[in-house]
Amino acid sequence: MLYVDWFTVLGVVDRVSSPSSTHVLASIRDTDLAECVEGSRGCSYWFRVSSVSVPVKLPSRRLYSTGASVEIISPCQPQYTVKLTLHCRSHYQHCMYRWYRDNIELHGQTTETIIISLPEQTGHYQCSLSIGPNVYFYSSDICPIRRIEKPSASMKIVSPQEPLYTGDRVTIQCNIPEYTDWTYVWYRDNQQLPSETSETITISLQDKAGQYQCHGKRTCWPSQSYPSSYLPISGIDLPIASVRVSPHGLLYSGESVTLQCDISDYTDWTYRWYRNKKLQSSGSPSKIITPLSDQVALYQCQGRRTDRPKSSQRSVSLHISVTDYQPKATLSSDKQDILTGDSVTLTSQPGQCL
């Protein structure tokens, strides 16, 4: 069984419990407004009285009990703009309105909608309404209004760890702290990269070093983020390798030479040797070539290691060649006719290179 209380806006007329949705009032004035409230269910019934009679049985007409509320009607939330239109929402018509910011009445604001400027007029807003002079019977909940700054984009290098080296492939990420439906816009040296729209991009430092920047775009508010700061991305040169040969000078067929690979930094290299730009062997920093007649070529070396930098530059090519002419020594004596028992002096003279 439903029990209700009956009362008017200006005071209780007859507050009793009734088992039905109608009740007979003992006395009532013309144009009074009565309300029926169903306990915790929160529905309301309003009645307009047209005449004075005792007793009066009032037929019911059901309306909503939401009262008043402040809502933003332009633009959509959250508030990234400068101007906002607030609306005092109610299911009642022909009302008078009052507006409050931070519990202080805004004099002169007596319409259903008001326009405020951000950020100067941020605060907690509330509206109330009445059906007659000085009769305010509904106040809205407090609606906090503040200007929200657009999200700011930031950038970071995901991989590899710095320092970066020439030839590295670098993955960069554009971070925007709010929302997930961004389309990302990338720039290198202030030139947009139209093919890049993802949160992360991968570039080669061999030919794409430069100043990078990003920001986000989306369909709803905020339609874009603030751009990130510039992130300079460049690589330092890899350690330099060089090849030296021993012995120095002219090399002749049948001889052996030793090549030595020197790399400027670190000591944990594994060495690779190249002959005419093709990998020949790995391991030792030195390489012995013999016989030379079969090994004429261009030689290079390069270092590899586990940690960064994982490789050195490849050395400049060293040309190993064999001299075609090999000089012969000549032997001469101080006497032409030599008899047994004679003493002679022999002289050896080295040959001359042509």
Protein Blocks (a to p, Z undefined) as FASTA:
>chain_A
ZZdddddfkbcfbdcddfbfbdcdfbdcehiacdddehjnopacddddfbdcdddddddd
dddfklpadddfbdcdddfbfbdcdddddfbehiacdddeehiacehiacfbdcdddfkl
gccddddddfbehiafbdcdddddddddddddddddfbdcddddehiacddddddfehjk
bccdddeehiacfkbcbfbdcddfklmgccdddddddfbdcfbdcddddddddddddddd
ddddddehjddehiacddddddfbajkbccdddeehiafbgcifbdcdddfklmgccddd
ddddfbdcfbdcddddddddddfbacddddddfbfbdcehiacdddddddddZZ
